[in-house]
Amino acid sequence: MDHHEYIEENRAHWDELAEHHPETDFYDVEAFLNGESSLRRLEREELDIADRRLLHLQCHFGMDTLSWVRNEGVAHATGVDFSPTAIETARELRDEIGLTPERAGFVESDIYELPSNLDESFEVVFTSYGTIYWLPDLGRWADVVATHLEPGGTFYIADGHPLTNPFAYESTAESLQVAHPYFNTEAVTEEFDGSYAGWDFGLENQRSHGFSHSMEDIVTALIDAGLRIEFLHEHPWATFDRFEAMEPDGDDRWRLPEIEYELPFTFSLKATNPA
């Protein structure tokens, strides 16, 4: 398969997931509609962007995009996703919480085609948690980031650490089971009737394709696109139960119990456009 076919199968898979995810406890849309932010503490602490214009890549059905505006004071946010169902739901949520399109807009687009579908640049470009795994070419992704980032602007990503990608969900502190490649040699193709948010959805499009990107891949792609790395932070906790054995620590984070030496399960990176 070529990259276009991978993306089209992923689009079909995620378009179905976008029908089911708003009904899951994982997303807790009711709490969001009652005013709670869907953003994690990490990005809120590391990214103070009140009164600025933000582009949110791979926004899914828009709760984080809308939280940046409603809860964090962002002047305007544009969310982008390749799923038409996700974008439709995002616009419905925006209307339901009383924001206008001038404050929060949503664009249906594959990320690689975004420069053809959006003729704007932003003070901040943001993406988070489980996004770049679905992209076959990080070089093109970083070029899109740079294209839509104003001179002096900020790019920020928080995501699962690449070190965790090879290990099976059943891994424990005593037995880290290698099930996937660390280096991106080919697509990781799997079939699941569900996702991290729930199972047994009855999906027709169960097949999806992921791509393991090393930390070297991520950092080098951004540098090659002309961005300057401001920081790279590694965190010894996950934002959800990445492994079956993980336990919540009471601080909205998940840790692997009985591990002798801490490992990074999450990373965050900030870069700027020095042009």
C-alpha positions as CSV (number, residue, x, y, z in Angstrom):
1,M,0.0,0.0,0.0
2,D,1.1,3.6,-0.6
3,H,0.7,6.4,1.9
4,H,-2.5,7.6,0.3
5,E,-4.2,4.2,0.8
6,Y,-3.0,4.1,4.5
7,I,-4.5,7.5,5.1
8,E,-7.8,6.7,3.4
9,E,-8.2,3.5,5.5
10,N,-7.4,5.4,8.6
11,R,-9.9,8.1,7.7
12,A,-12.7,5.5,7.3
13,H,-11.7,3.9,10.7
14,W,-11.5,7.2,12.5
15,D,-14.7,8.5,11.0
16,E,-16.5,5.6,12.6
17,L,-14.8,6.1,15.9
18,A,-15.9,9.7,15.8
19,E,-19.5,8.5,15.9
20,H,-18.9,6.4,19.1
21,H,-16.3,8.4,21.0
22,P,-18.6,11.2,22.2
23,E,-20.8,8.6,24.0
24,T,-17.9,7.1,26.0
25,D,-16.9,7.8,29.6
26,F,-13.3,8.4,28.3
27,Y,-14.3,11.7,26.7
28,D,-17.1,12.6,29.2
29,V,-18.8,15.1,27.0
30,E,-21.4,15.9,29.7
31,A,-18.7,17.2,32.0
32,F,-17.3,19.3,29.1
33,L,-20.7,20.8,28.4
34,N,-21.0,21.7,32.1
35,G,-17.8,23.8,31.8
36,E,-14.9,21.4,32.6
37,S,-11.8,21.6,30.4
38,S,-10.8,18.5,28.4
39,L,-7.1,19.7,28.4
40,R,-4.5,17.9,30.5
41,R,-2.6,19.7,33.2
42,L,0.7,19.3,31.3
43,E,-0.2,21.4,28.3
44,R,-2.0,24.0,30.4
45,E,1.1,24.5,32.6
46,E,3.6,24.5,29.8
47,L,1.7,26.6,27.2
48,D,0.4,30.0,28.3
49,I,-1.3,31.2,25.1
50,A,-4.1,33.4,26.3
51,D,-5.2,36.1,23.7
52,R,-3.3,34.3,20.9
53,R,-4.5,32.6,17.7
54,L,-4.1,28.8,17.7
55,L,-4.1,26.1,15.1
56,H,-5.0,22.6,16.5
57,L,-3.9,19.8,14.2
58,Q,-5.7,16.4,14.3
59,C,-8.3,17.8,16.7
60,H,-10.7,14.8,16.6
61,F,-14.2,16.2,17.6
62,G,-12.9,19.4,19.0
63,M,-13.2,19.4,22.8
64,D,-9.5,20.4,23.3
65,T,-9.8,23.1,20.6
66,L,-12.9,24.5,22.3
67,S,-11.3,24.2,25.8
68,W,-8.4,26.4,24.7
69,V,-10.9,29.1,23.8
70,R,-13.5,28.8,26.6
71,N,-11.3,27.8,29.5
72,E,-7.8,29.1,28.6
73,G,-8.6,32.4,27.0
74,V,-7.3,31.8,23.5
75,A,-8.5,34.5,21.2
76,H,-9.3,32.2,18.3
77,A,-8.7,28.5,17.6
78,T,-9.0,26.6,14.3
79,G,-9.3,22.8,14.7
80,V,-8.3,20.5,11.8
81,D,-9.3,16.8,11.3
82,F,-9.7,14.5,8.4
83,S,-12.9,12.9,9.7
84,P,-16.1,14.7,8.4
85,T,-18.1,13.2,11.3
86,A,-15.5,14.6,13.8
87,I,-15.7,18.0,12.3
88,E,-19.5,18.0,12.2
89,T,-19.6,17.0,15.9
90,A,-17.0,19.7,16.8
91,R,-19.2,22.4,15.2
92,E,-22.2,21.1,17.1
93,L,-20.4,21.3,20.4
94,R,-19.1,24.8,19.6
95,D,-22.7,25.9,19.0
96,E,-23.9,24.2,22.1
97,I,-21.5,25.9,24.4
98,G,-22.2,29.3,22.8
99,L,-19.0,30.0,20.9
100,T,-19.1,31.6,17.5
101,P,-17.2,30.6,14.4
102,E,-15.1,33.7,14.8
103,R,-13.8,32.3,18.1
104,A,-13.5,28.7,17.1
105,G,-13.5,27.3,13.5
106,F,-13.1,23.8,12.2
107,V,-11.6,22.6,8.9
108,E,-12.1,19.1,7.4
109,S,-8.7,18.2,5.9
110,D,-6.0,15.6,5.7
111,I,-3.1,17.2,7.5
112,Y,-0.8,16.9,4.4
113,E,-3.4,18.8,2.3
114,L,-3.9,21.5,4.8
115,P,-1.9,24.2,3.0
116,S,-4.3,23.8,0.1
117,N,-7.3,24.1,2.3
118,L,-6.3,26.8,4.8
119,D,-4.6,30.0,3.8
120,E,-3.7,31.3,7.3
121,S,-0.8,31.4,9.7
122,F,-1.1,31.3,13.5
123,E,0.8,32.4,16.5
124,V,0.6,28.9,18.0
125,V,0.3,25.4,16.4
126,F,-0.7,22.6,18.8
127,T,-1.1,18.9,18.7
128,S,-1.3,16.2,21.4
129,Y,-1.7,12.6,22.4
130,G,-1.9,9.9,19.8
131,T,-1.7,12.1,16.7
132,I,1.6,11.7,14.9
133,Y,1.4,7.9,15.3
134,W,-1.1,7.9,12.4
135,L,1.1,9.9,10.0
136,P,3.4,8.0,7.6
137,D,5.7,11.0,6.8
138,L,6.9,13.3,9.6
139,G,9.0,15.4,7.3
140,R,5.8,16.5,5.4
141,W,4.0,17.0,8.8
142,A,6.8,19.3,10.1
143,D,6.6,21.3,6.8
144,V,2.9,21.8,7.4
145,V,3.6,23.0,10.9
146,A,6.1,25.5,9.7
147,T,3.9,26.7,6.8
148,H,1.1,27.6,9.2
149,L,3.3,29.1,12.0
150,E,3.9,32.8,12.0
151,P,7.5,34.1,12.4
152,G,8.2,34.1,16.1
153,G,5.3,31.7,16.7
154,T,5.2,28.6,18.9
155,F,4.7,25.0,18.1
156,Y,3.9,22.6,21.0
157,I,3.3,18.8,21.1
158,A,2.6,16.6,24.1
159,D,2.3,12.8,23.4
160,G,3.1,9.4,24.5
161,H,6.9,8.9,24.6
162,P,8.2,6.9,21.5
163,L,10.0,4.6,23.9
164,T,6.7,3.1,24.9
165,N,5.6,2.3,21.3
166,P,7.3,-1.1,21.0
167,F,5.8,-2.6,24.2
168,A,2.6,-4.6,24.3
169,Y,-0.3,-3.5,26.4
170,E,0.0,-6.5,28.6
171,S,3.6,-5.5,29.7
172,T,4.4,-5.2,33.4
173,A,7.4,-3.8,35.2
174,E,8.9,-7.3,35.4
175,S,8.1,-8.1,31.8
176,L,8.2,-5.4,29.1
177,Q,7.0,-7.4,26.0
178,V,8.3,-6.0,22.7
179,A,5.5,-6.3,20.2
180,H,6.1,-3.5,17.7
181,P,9.1,-1.8,16.1
182,Y,10.7,1.3,17.6
183,F,12.2,2.5,14.3
184,N,9.8,3.3,11.5
185,T,10.4,0.6,8.9
186,E,6.8,-0.1,7.8
187,A,3.3,0.4,8.9
188,V,1.9,-1.3,11.9
189,T,-1.5,-2.7,10.6
190,E,-4.0,-3.9,13.1
191,E,-7.8,-4.6,13.3
192,F,-9.8,-3.6,16.3
193,D,-13.5,-3.1,17.0
194,G,-12.9,-0.1,19.2
195,S,-10.1,2.1,20.6
196,Y,-8.6,3.4,23.8
197,A,-12.0,4.8,24.6
198,G,-14.0,1.6,24.4
199,W,-14.6,-1.7,22.6
200,D,-17.3,-3.6,20.7
201,F,-18.5,-0.6,18.8
202,G,-19.5,-2.7,15.8
203,L,-17.1,-1.0,13.4
204,E,-17.3,-1.8,9.7
205,N,-13.8,-0.3,9.1
206,Q,-11.7,-2.1,11.8
207,R,-8.3,-1.9,10.0
208,S,-5.9,0.9,10.8
209,H,-2.3,1.7,10.1
210,G,0.1,3.3,12.6
211,F,3.7,4.4,12.2
212,S,6.3,4.2,14.9
213,H,8.4,7.4,15.0
214,S,11.5,7.7,17.2
215,M,12.4,10.7,19.2
216,E,15.1,11.3,16.6
217,D,12.5,11.4,13.8
218,I,10.4,13.9,15.6
219,V,13.1,16.3,16.6
220,T,15.0,16.1,13.3
221,A,11.8,16.7,11.2
222,L,11.1,19.9,13.1
223,I,14.7,21.1,12.8
224,D,14.8,20.3,9.1
225,A,11.5,22.3,8.7
226,G,13.4,25.4,10.1
227,L,12.0,25.4,13.6
228,R,14.2,25.9,16.7
229,I,13.7,23.5,19.7
230,E,13.1,25.4,22.9
231,F,12.7,22.4,25.2
232,L,12.1,18.7,25.2
233,H,10.7,17.3,28.5
234,E,10.3,13.6,29.4
235,H,7.8,12.5,32.1
236,P,7.7,9.3,34.1
237,W,3.9,8.9,33.8
238,A,1.3,8.4,31.2
239,T,-1.9,10.4,30.7
240,F,-4.0,7.2,30.6
241,D,-3.5,3.5,31.3
242,R,-1.0,2.9,28.5
243,F,-0.3,-0.6,29.9
244,E,-2.8,-2.9,31.5
245,A,-0.7,-2.9,34.7
246,M,-0.7,0.9,35.2
247,E,-2.4,2.4,38.1
248,P,-3.7,6.0,38.6
249,D,-1.6,8.0,41.0
250,G,-4.4,10.2,42.3
251,D,-3.1,13.2,40.3
252,D,-4.8,12.3,37.0
253,R,-1.7,10.4,35.8
254,W,-0.9,6.8,35.4
255,R,2.3,5.0,36.6
256,L,3.7,1.5,36.2
257,P,3.9,0.0,39.8
258,E,6.9,-1.8,41.1
259,I,9.2,-0.6,38.4
260,E,12.7,-0.3,39.7
261,Y,13.9,2.5,37.5
262,E,11.5,5.1,36.1
263,L,11.0,5.3,32.3
264,P,9.6,8.1,30.2
265,F,6.0,7.5,29.2
266,T,5.1,11.0,28.0
267,F,7.1,13.8,26.4
268,S,6.4,17.4,25.6
269,L,8.3,19.6,23.2
270,K,8.2,23.3,22.4
271,A,9.7,24.9,19.3
272,T,9.6,28.3,17.7
273,N,9.7,29.7,14.2
274,P,12.7,32.0,14.1
275,A,12.2,33.2,10.5
